[in-house]
């Protein structure tokens, strides 16, 4: 790769598993409540009134930035309408299944 003064060599990449794509993952109870789109999430939040609890890796990390951008773009205030928590990536699915969070950015 040319690190440490070594000569660079050609390399073929057969597959890219991540190209910096982010996804918002929401809980099964939200899906059962009919939340299948951003508009449905906004509608459900306004009808229910409860703050969503959403997880990210770190408060100033890219997951938080994308999550806040997405929330604001659908009309939810990321600081007032949502309770943000930090959950390590390996623990997010468990937290989601246990009902401790409503969703996360991955």
Secondary structure, DSSP 8 states (H G I E B T S, - for coil): --GGG-----------S-SS---EEE-HHHHHTT--SHHHHHHHHHHH---EEEEES-TTSHHHHHHHHHHHHTT--TTTTEEEEE--GGGHHHHHHHTS-SEEE-
